[in-house]
Amino acid sequence: MILNGNDIKKLIDEVKILENYDIKNINSSSCDVSISDTILTLKSSGDIVDLSNFNDVEDMYMQIDISNGYILKSNDCVLVSLKEHINLPNNLCANIRPRTSFSRLGLVINFQHINAGYKGILNILLHNSSPNDYKIYPNMRIGQIVFDTLSSGITDNLLYFNEKSPTYYDEKGNLGSKIYTDFIGKVFRHYKGNYYFVEDISVHSETKEYMVVYKTLYDHKDSNLWVRPAKMFFEKINKTRTDNITGQSHRFELVSDLSKDFNDKKWR
């Protein structure tokens, strides 16, 4: 059941389902959401972006302050950080839907589903599909959030914050794609030939640097569980270096074929 405007106001007061919002933006069955003062632009790499490589994905973005406005050129797209902070209780999900006035200008946002238990500041893709350039500003209403109640009986393990790696939980400000969390549970090969299983991608408590947690798929005398900075885990290496027996381009690479034993002398 979709919540009406009065119920939205009530839950804002009781459990703060929205923070940093404008009460004038609450409508009969939704609340308008708006643009913050920063965006992420998607840089052109000039080469193919490898979605199986952490560094390629992380290097796609550049943060820009739009306090004085930003010209969104024809056929360009940016990631807009919303001004509103969302806190969904366990019995509510939500959707971000396009704003009619934007759509009629050829300004399109992605339809964004938000799972029960999510909290954070969403980043929404804004695409200028028109032949015109437009200047956008902070606080412009970009879309609307619609809240919906879940049927009874949901178990705690299905809630967003209880997932093993809730990818965008408690995100704040500008955050690009974290598609590399798809690597969790996958096998990677080191350039020296050994295979490793990625257990998780975590965040360093002090530096906030992304870390890859992985274990060996062979016996190791010191430890079978390791942690390495993600930027190092996925870094490019010289294919011609003498110890690169696999001939690969990165320190670790995702593999699906485990039939080759690169530690066997015949592969050296």
N, C-alpha and C positions, 0 to 999 in steps of 0.2 A: 504494500500500500504506500503510495506517494504521500509524503508529508505536506500539509498545507502551510501557508505562511505563518499562521498563529502557532502551530506546533513547532515550526522552525524557531520562532522567537522563544518559545518556552524551553526548548532543549538548549538553545544558546545560553539562556540564563541558568539552567540546571546543571548541564554537563559540558558547556562550552564547545559544542560541535563546530562552531566557527569563532575565530578570534581575529582581531584587526579587520573587522568588516564595517560596512556602512549600513545602518539600520534602514536607510531609505532604499537600499537595494533589495530588500526582501519583498517578494511578489506573492501572488496567490498560491503558487506551488513550487517556488524556487527562490534562490538568492543570487543576484548578479555577482560575478567575480571580476577582479580588475587586475591591471598590469602593475607590477612593482617598478622600481627605478633601475633595475638591471636586467639585461638579457644575455643570452649566449648566441653568438653567431656561429654558423658552421663553416669552417675554413675549407677552401679547396686545396687538397693535398697535391694535386697535379699528378697523382698516381692512384692506383687501386687501393682502397682502404680494406685491409684484411680484418674482418670482424671476428676472427679467432685470435687476434693479437691485441692485448691490453693497451699497449703504447699507441698503436694506430688509432684506436677509438678515443683514448684520452686526449690525443693531440689534435682532434678535430675541432675543438671549441675555443672561442675567445670571448671573454666577458667584457661587456660594454655598459657603461653608465649612460642611461637615457634621460637623466634628469631634465635636460634641455631639449628632449625630443630625439627621435631617430627616424631616418628616412628608410622605409622598407621598400626596396625597389621591386619592380615587376618581376614575378616568378621567383622571388627570393623567399627564404623561410628562416625563422629564428626560433629559439626556445625562450619563451617568456616565463619568468618566475611570477607566480601570482602574489598579490599583496596579502590575501587572506590565509590564515593558518587553519588547517582542518584537523579535527579530532573526532574520529568516528567510534562510537561505543560498539559493543559486541553484537547488537541487534540491528545495526543500520549499515547499509552500503550507500553509495552515492554515484552520480555521474556528472561529469562536466559536459555541457552541451553548447553548441555554437550560439552566438548572439545573432538575431535576425538582421539587425542593421549592418553588422560586419559582413555577414554572408552576402547581402545584396550589393556590397561593394567589391565582392570577389575576395574578401579576407576570410580565410577558412582556418578553423582550429580543429585539432584532432578530438574525436569523441573519446573521453577518458573515463574508464570505469575505476571506482575506488572501493577496495574491499573493506569489509567490516574489520575494525581494529586498527585501521590505518591512522597515523597522525603525521603531519608535516606540511610543508609548503610545496605544492605541486609546480612542475615545470610543464608548460603546454606548448606544443608546436603551433606557430602562427605562420601561415603560408599566404603570400600575396599572389593569387592566381589571376589577377586582373592585368590589363596592359598598362596600368598607371602606377606611378610611385606615390606612396602615402607616407605622411609623417605621423608617427604614433607617439604618445606621451604616457608617463606614469598616471595611474588612477583611472585610465580609460577602461570602461567596462568591456570585457573581451568575450564573456560567455556567462553561463548560468549553472549553478550547482543544484541538482535535484536529489533529494534524499528519499530512500525507499527502505521499508522495514523488511527484515528477513523472516521467513517462516520459523517457527519454534523448533528447537531440537539441535541447533548447531553445537558441535563439540569444540572444546578449546583448541584442539590441535589444528583445526581448520582456520582459526583466526589469523589475520595477516601477521601480527607481531610474533606469533608462535611458529611461523615457518622457519626452517633451518637457516635460511638466509633471506630475510624480508628485504628485498633489494632496495626499495625506496622508503623504508620506514624512517620516520623522524628526519626526513630531508629538510634542509634549511637553505634558502637562497638558490643560486644557480647550480644545477646538477645535470650533467649530460647523461647519455645512455650508459647503463651498467650491464650491457648485454654479455659482458665477459663473466658474469655470475653463472651463465649457462655452462661454463667450463667445470663447475663443481660436479664431481662424480665422473669426470672424464679422464682418460689416460693421455699423458704427454710423454714425449721422448726427448731426452737430453742429447745434445749434439755428440756426446761421447758414446751414445748407444743405449744407455739404461732407460728403463721405463718407470714412470711415476704416476701415482693416482692422486688427483687434486681433491683433497678433503673439504676445503672451504677457502673463501677469500675473506679475510678479516681486515680490521683497521688497527694500526698501532695506537696504543692508548695515549702516547705523548706527542708523536709527530703527526698523527692522523693519516699516515701513509698507508696505502693499501698493501696488504701482505698476502702471499699465497701460502696456504697450509697444505703440504703434500707429503705422501709417504712413498717409500721405495716399494717396488714390486720384485725385490730381490733382498736377500739377507745382507745387512750392513753391520759391521762390528760396533759402531758407535751408537747409532740411532736409526730407526726406520721412519721416524716422523720429523719433518723439517719445515722451516719457515723461511721465506725469502721475499724481499721487496718485489712487488708485482712488476715494477718497471725493469728490474734486473731479470726477473723470471722470463719476461717476454722480449728482452732486448735483442736487437739485431747483432749478428756476428759475421765474421768473414767466412765465406763458404770454403775458402782455400786454406784456412789455417790447418796445420799438420795434424792436430788432434780432433778435427771435425770429421770423424769417420762416417757420419751419416750424410754429409754434404748439405746440411740444412742451413737456412738463412737466419734462424733465431736460436737462442740458447735452449729453449724448450718449444716443441711444436706439437700441436694436437695430432693424434694418430688414430686411425681406425683399423689398420692392418698390423697385427702383432706377430706376423709369421716370420719376419726376419729377426734373427738374433745377432745384433750388431756387436755383441761381445765375443762372438765366435771369431776365431782368427781369420776365417775365410772372408769376412767382411772388412777386414782392416787393410 
